[in-house]
């Protein structure tokens, strides 16, 4: 099972490419770094922890 590499932050809709720093929760909600920091690493959708998304090679 692979991660869905979403292309936009779910909060501010900024574009995220495969090499952007992005954060995800266990449900693959995706946020940019500034939005993640503003939410204190807690997903606004499910309340789960946001962790750095792995980058594609």
Residue pairs with C-beta under 8 A, 6 or more apart in sequence:
3 24
3 28
3 53
3 54
4 28
5 18
5 53
5 56
6 16
6 22
6 28
6 30
7 15
7 16
7 17
8 14
8 15
8 16
8 30
9 16
9 22
9 30
9 31
9 32
9 35
10 29
10 30
10 31
10 45
11 31
11 32
11 35
11 38
11 39
11 44
12 32
12 34
12 35
14 32
16 22
16 30
16 32
18 55
18 56
19 55
19 56
20 32
21 32
21 33
21 52
21 53
22 30
22 31
22 32
22 33
22 52
22 53
23 30
23 31
23 32
23 33
23 36
23 41
23 50
23 51
23 52
23 53
24 30
24 31
24 50
24 51
24 53
25 43
25 45
25 46
25 48
25 49
25 50
25 51
26 46
26 48
27 43
27 45
27 46
27 48
29 43
29 44
29 45
29 46
29 48
29 50
30 53
31 39
31 43
31 50
36 50
39 50
41 49
41 50
41 51
42 48
42 49
42 50
43 49
43 50
